Amino acid sequence: MKKLTFRRGGVRLPDSKLTAGKPIVEVEAPEVAVVALGQHIGRPARAVVSPGDRVARYQLLAEADGFISANIHSPVTGTVKSIGPVCGANGYDIDAIIVESTEEDRDSDRAMMPVRVRTDVEIAAMSPDEIRRAVRGCGIVGLGGATFPTDVKLTVPEGKSADVLIVNGAECEPYLTSDHALMLESAEEILKGVEAARRACGAAQAIVGIEENKCDALRRMAEAAGGYPATEVVGLRERYPQGGEKQLINAVTGREVPAGKLPIDAGAVVVNVGTAYAIWRGLAYGEPLVRRIVTVTGPDVEGRGNFRVWNGTAVATLLELAGASAEQGSKLVLGGPMMGHAAINPDAPTMKGTSGVLLLPPSMSGRLEPDACVRCARCVSVCPMGLEPYLISTLCRFGRVKEAREHSIANCIECGCCSYICPSSRPLLDFIRLGKSKR
């Protein structure tokens, strides 16, 4: 099978897939679930419950507040203890609903068996509008990292059309294996979700892209795709950031998404394999997005693995399940090492977008002292968006954000290739992020 890749830039990283091949471990729901209201791109959801209310697992806690927003549901049966600010992973307050469950509540949840609300035949008969409404009702968002509301992504704007649905199984970030584990366990269910998403956005074809370091998942998905004539599974070269939307579109179709434009402007819609699985669970069982697979890993984490986790579970709980604690490492990262975010509060809750919990030892997390730029242009050569990171970073460093905008800072996807490759250890992406945050 020919391995595809994108045209410009990128780097080859040590994949460090320490949890590859590890089966998914089911995690008990937390006694106290801290359910954040802003688990997605767009406006935070608006609470529809009050302190003291009894709620059931899967019950709506907060409804989407606007078109680009997403519903939030309860991962547990219990009582709403409070609604308000709690300390998030980065140390800043986030608004959340805290639901506390009793042992009796947890026993009731354990005994709950999945019940089909639609057969495969009934799902196949659903119209695109019905699929999108069901996806919105379940609060499904992109699980590849961006957490964009999926129903919005599947709603093709008037005057545009999608001829291809691209499904991201690349999982190009080092250490993360949650998508890999899901593809091995639930290939058929993922493809059922892909088929529903394809019909919802009106695409004639679906293409699933999987990096070559997941050859077992590539085989498994290709075999399962035999029953879906509109879906093709393709292999991708191991190259970061292969899973970026624009890079993935270029790799599998050869198309370029114009600067400042969206995938739909290239006739494509992109979803993650985890999102496709969540779509199928929502359509088949009416199950809202209240849990996902999280990779808990690190060089010194002995019990590392892939865990199916209920939203609102404390990060510290996952570390404990893996036989680790935040104190034994010098850096805790939520997500992967390239695009993840450092966390200073291990008691923060997991959310819909929490793909990984990475604990790095001191030997791997210290920053080198930056040196002067040697004008080697390596950052330019690896930038997958064709930008000049050294220039944009310097402009931002000196507060010249307007000029940085003129040099297309908005097109930066924050992949970190520039900082990774810089021989002078300059924090290029840090200054670019700072500039992008300025209004």
C-alpha positions in Angstrom: 0.0 0.0 0.0 1.4 3.4 -1.0 2.0 5.7 1.9 0.7 9.3 1.4 1.8 12.5 3.0 1.5 16.3 2.7 3.5 18.4 0.4 5.3 20.9 2.5 7.3 21.0 5.8 6.8 18.7 8.7 9.3 16.7 10.9 9.9 13.1 11.7 9.6 12.6 15.5 10.4 9.7 17.8 6.9 8.3 18.1 7.4 7.0 21.7 4.2 5.0 21.5 4.8 3.3 24.9 1.2 2.2 25.2 0.7 0.9 21.6 -1.1 -2.5 21.7 -2.4 -2.0 25.3 -6.1 -2.8 25.6 -8.6 -0.3 26.7 -9.2 -0.4 30.5 -12.6 0.7 31.7 -12.4 3.3 34.5 -15.1 3.7 37.2 -17.0 6.9 37.2 -15.9 9.4 39.9 -17.7 9.9 43.1 -17.5 13.6 42.5 -17.7 14.6 38.8 -16.5 18.1 38.0 -18.2 18.8 34.7 -16.8 21.9 32.9 -19.2 24.1 30.9 -16.6 25.1 28.3 -15.4 21.8 26.9 -15.5 22.9 23.3 -14.6 25.7 20.9 -17.3 28.4 21.0 -19.5 29.7 23.7 -19.6 27.7 27.0 -22.9 25.8 27.6 -25.6 27.4 29.8 -26.5 25.4 32.9 -30.1 24.1 33.0 -29.9 22.5 36.5 -29.5 24.1 39.9 -27.7 23.2 43.1 -29.7 20.5 45.0 -31.2 19.0 41.8 -31.1 15.2 41.4 -29.7 14.2 38.0 -29.3 10.9 36.1 -26.4 9.7 34.1 -26.6 11.1 30.5 -29.0 13.8 31.6 -28.6 17.3 30.1 -26.7 19.6 32.5 -26.1 22.5 30.3 -27.4 23.4 26.8 -25.5 24.8 23.9 -25.6 28.6 24.0 -25.6 29.5 20.4 -24.8 27.9 17.1 -21.1 27.2 17.9 -21.5 25.6 21.3 -22.2 22.1 22.6 -24.5 20.4 25.1 -23.0 19.1 28.3 -24.4 15.9 30.0 -23.9 14.3 33.3 -21.5 11.3 33.5 -23.0 10.1 36.8 -26.2 9.8 38.7 -26.2 12.1 41.7 -26.9 15.4 43.2 -25.8 18.8 41.9 -23.7 20.2 44.7 -22.6 23.5 43.2 -22.3 25.5 40.0 -19.5 28.0 39.6 -15.7 28.5 39.3 -13.2 25.7 40.0 -9.5 25.6 39.4 -8.6 24.4 35.9 -5.6 22.5 34.7 -3.6 25.7 34.0 -4.4 27.3 37.4 -7.1 29.6 36.1 -10.8 29.3 37.1 -13.2 27.5 34.9 -17.0 27.3 35.3 -18.2 23.9 36.2 -21.1 21.9 37.5 -20.2 19.6 40.4 -22.2 16.4 40.7 -21.8 14.1 43.7 -22.9 10.5 43.7 -23.6 8.1 46.5 -22.6 4.4 46.6 -26.2 3.6 45.7 -26.1 6.0 42.8 -22.9 4.3 41.5 -24.4 0.8 41.9 -27.4 2.0 39.8 -25.0 3.3 37.1 -23.0 0.1 37.1 -26.1 -1.9 36.5 -27.2 0.3 33.6 -27.0 -1.7 30.4 -26.8 0.0 26.9 -30.1 -0.1 25.1 -30.4 0.4 21.4 -32.7 3.3 20.4 -32.1 2.8 16.7 -31.3 -0.3 14.6 -28.7 -0.1 11.8 -31.6 0.0 9.3 -33.2 2.9 11.1 -29.9 4.8 11.2 -29.5 4.2 7.5 -33.0 5.7 6.9 -32.2 8.9 8.8 -32.0 12.1 6.8 -28.9 14.4 7.0 -30.9 16.9 9.1 -31.9 14.1 11.5 -28.3 12.9 11.9 -27.1 16.4 12.6 -29.8 17.1 15.1 -29.0 13.9 16.9 -25.3 14.7 16.9 -26.0 18.1 18.4 -28.3 16.7 21.0 -25.5 14.3 22.2 -23.0 17.2 22.5 -20.5 15.6 20.2 -17.4 17.6 19.4 -14.2 16.9 17.6 -12.0 14.5 19.6 -8.8 15.1 17.6 -7.9 18.1 19.8 -9.9 21.1 18.5 -13.3 20.1 20.1 -15.2 22.0 17.4 -19.0 21.1 17.6 -19.4 18.2 15.1 -23.0 19.1 14.1 -21.7 22.5 12.9 -18.8 20.8 10.9 -21.4 18.5 9.2 -23.6 21.4 8.3 -22.2 22.5 4.9 -22.7 26.3 4.3 -25.1 27.4 1.6 -23.2 27.7 -1.7 -20.6 25.2 -0.8 -20.4 21.4 -1.1 -18.3 18.6 0.3 -17.4 15.7 -2.1 -15.2 13.9 0.4 -15.3 13.2 4.2 -11.7 12.6 5.5 -11.4 10.6 8.7 -8.3 11.3 10.8 -6.7 8.2 12.2 -3.2 9.6 11.9 -2.6 10.2 15.6 0.8 11.8 14.8 1.5 13.2 18.2 4.2 11.2 20.1 3.0 9.1 23.1 -0.7 9.2 22.3 -2.4 5.9 21.4 -6.0 6.4 22.2 -7.2 6.5 18.6 -5.0 3.5 17.8 -6.6 1.5 20.6 -10.1 2.5 19.5 -9.5 1.4 15.9 -8.3 -2.0 17.1 -11.3 -2.5 19.4 -14.1 -0.9 17.5 -13.3 -0.7 13.8 -16.8 -1.7 12.7 -18.5 0.9 14.9 -16.1 3.6 13.7 -17.0 2.9 10.1 -20.7 3.0 10.9 -20.2 6.4 12.3 -18.1 7.4 9.3 -21.0 6.3 7.0 -23.5 8.4 9.0 -21.2 11.5 9.0 -20.6 11.0 5.2 -24.3 11.1 4.5 -24.9 14.0 6.9 -22.4 16.3 5.1 -23.4 15.0 1.6 -20.0 13.6 0.6 -19.9 10.9 -2.0 -16.8 9.4 -0.6 -15.0 8.9 2.8 -11.3 8.3 3.2 -9.7 7.1 6.4 -6.0 8.0 6.8 -3.9 6.1 9.3 -0.1 6.5 9.8 2.2 3.6 9.0 3.3 3.1 12.6 -0.2 1.7 13.3 0.0 -1.1 10.8 -2.3 -3.4 12.8 -5.0 -0.7 13.0 -4.5 0.0 9.3 -5.1 -3.7 8.5 -8.1 -3.9 10.9 -9.8 -0.9 9.5 -9.1 -1.9 5.9 -10.6 -5.3 6.4 -13.7 -3.8 8.1 -14.1 -1.2 5.3 -14.8 -4.0 2.9 -18.5 -3.7 3.8 -18.6 0.0 3.1 -18.1 0.7 -0.7 -18.1 4.5 -0.2 -15.2 4.3 2.3 -11.5 3.8 1.5 -8.7 3.3 4.1 -5.3 4.7 3.1 -1.8 4.5 4.7 0.1 7.7 5.6 3.8 8.3 6.1 4.9 8.8 9.7 5.4 12.5 9.6 4.3 15.2 12.0 1.8 17.0 11.8 0.2 14.5 9.5 -3.1 14.8 11.4 -3.5 18.5 10.9 -6.7 19.1 8.9 -5.0 21.0 6.0 -2.1 18.6 5.9 -4.4 15.5 5.9 -6.5 16.9 3.1 -3.4 17.6 1.1 -2.0 14.1 1.8 -5.1 12.1 0.8 -6.5 14.3 -2.0 -3.6 16.5 -3.2 -5.8 19.6 -2.6 -4.6 22.7 -0.9 -6.8 24.6 1.4 -6.4 28.3 0.6 -4.8 30.5 3.2 -7.4 31.8 5.6 -10.0 29.3 4.4 -11.6 26.2 5.8 -11.5 22.6 4.7 -15.0 23.0 3.1 -13.4 25.5 0.7 -11.5 22.5 -0.7 -14.6 20.4 -0.8 -13.7 18.4 2.3 -15.0 17.8 5.8 -12.6 16.3 8.4 -13.5 14.3 11.5 -11.5 12.2 13.9 -12.0 8.4 14.3 -13.0 9.0 17.9 -15.6 11.5 16.8 -17.0 8.9 14.3 -17.3 6.4 17.0 -19.1 8.9 19.2 -21.5 9.6 16.4 -22.4 6.0 16.1 -22.9 5.6 19.9 -25.1 8.7 19.8 -27.2 7.4 16.9 -27.4 3.8 18.0 -27.8 4.2 21.8 -28.7 7.8 22.3 -25.5 8.1 24.3 -24.2 11.6 24.7 -20.4 12.3 24.8 -19.6 11.8 28.4 -16.6 9.5 28.2 -13.6 8.9 25.9 -10.3 7.0 25.7 -7.4 8.8 27.4 -3.8 7.7 27.1 -2.0 7.9 30.4 1.7 7.6 29.8 5.3 8.7 30.4 8.7 7.1 30.5 8.5 6.5 34.2 4.8 5.6 34.4 4.8 1.9 35.1 1.1 1.3 34.7 0.7 3.4 31.6 -2.1 2.5 29.3 -5.3 3.5 27.4 -8.3 4.2 29.7 -11.9 4.7 28.9 -12.7 7.7 31.2 -15.8 9.5 32.3 -15.7 13.2 31.9 -15.1 15.1 35.1 -12.6 12.5 36.5 -9.6 14.2 38.2 -6.3 13.9 36.3 -4.7 12.8 39.5 -7.1 9.8 39.7 -5.9 8.7 36.3 -2.2 9.0 37.3 -3.0 7.0 40.4 -4.6 4.2 38.3 -1.4 4.1 36.2 0.7 3.8 39.4 2.1 7.3 39.2 1.6 10.8 40.7 2.2 14.3 39.5 5.0 14.7 42.1 7.3 12.1 40.5 7.6 14.1 37.3 8.6 17.6 36.5 6.1 18.3 33.9 2.5 17.2 33.5 1.0 17.6 30.0 -2.6 17.2 28.9 -2.4 16.0 25.3 0.8 15.2 23.4 4.2 16.9 23.8 3.9 19.0 20.7 0.5 20.6 20.9 -0.6 19.6 24.4 -0.7 22.1 27.3 1.3 21.9 30.5 -0.9 21.5 33.6 -0.1 22.7 37.1 -3.2 21.4 38.8 -3.5 17.6 38.8 -6.9 17.8 40.5 -8.4 19.4 37.4 -11.1 17.4 35.6 -10.8 15.6 32.3 -12.9 17.0 29.5 -14.1 15.9 26.1 -10.9 17.0 24.5 -8.5 15.3 27.0 -6.7 12.8 24.7 -3.8 12.1 26.9 -2.1 12.6 30.3 1.7 12.7 29.8 4.1 12.8 32.8 7.6 13.8 31.8 10.7 13.3 34.0 13.1 16.2 34.7 15.6 14.9 32.1 13.0 15.5 29.3 11.2 18.6 30.4 13.9 21.2 31.1 14.3 24.0 28.6 17.7 24.8 27.1 18.9 28.4 27.3 18.0 30.1 24.0 20.8 31.4 21.9 20.9 33.9 19.1 19.2 33.0 15.8 21.9 31.7 13.4 19.7 32.4 10.3 19.7 28.7 9.3 16.0 28.9 8.1 15.3 25.4 9.4 12.1 26.7 10.9 11.0 27.9 7.5 11.8 24.6 5.9 9.7 22.6 8.4 6.7 24.9 8.7 3.8 23.0 7.1 2.0 26.3 6.4 4.8 27.9 4.5 5.4 30.7 7.0 8.5 32.4 8.3 8.4 31.5 12.0 11.6 33.3 12.9 10.3 36.5 11.6 6.8 36.2 13.0 8.1 35.2 16.4 10.5 38.2 16.5 7.8 40.6 15.5 5.6 39.3 18.3 8.4 39.4 20.8 8.8 43.1 20.2 5.1 43.8 20.3 4.8 44.4 16.5 1.6 42.3 16.2 0.2 44.2 13.3 3.2 43.4 11.2 3.0 39.8 12.3 -0.6 39.7 11.0 0.7 41.0 7.7 3.0 38.0 7.6 0.1 35.6 8.1 0.4 34.8 11.8 -3.3 33.7 11.7 -2.4 30.8 9.4 -0.1 29.3 12.1 -1.5 25.9 13.3 0.7 26.0 16.4 2.2 22.6 15.6 5.5 23.4 17.2 7.7 22.2 14.4 9.7 25.4 14.4 10.6 25.3 18.1 11.4 21.6 17.8 13.9 22.1 14.9 15.6 25.3 16.1 19.3 24.6 16.8 19.4 27.7 19.0 16.5 26.5 21.2 14.5 29.6 20.6 10.9 29.5 22.0 9.5 30.5 18.6 6.0 29.1 19.1 5.7 30.7 22.6 6.0 34.2 21.1 3.8 33.3 18.1 1.0 32.2 20.5 1.4 35.4 22.5 1.0 37.4 19.4 -2.0 35.5 18.3 -3.7 36.2 21.6 -3.4 39.9 21.1 -6.4 41.8 19.7 
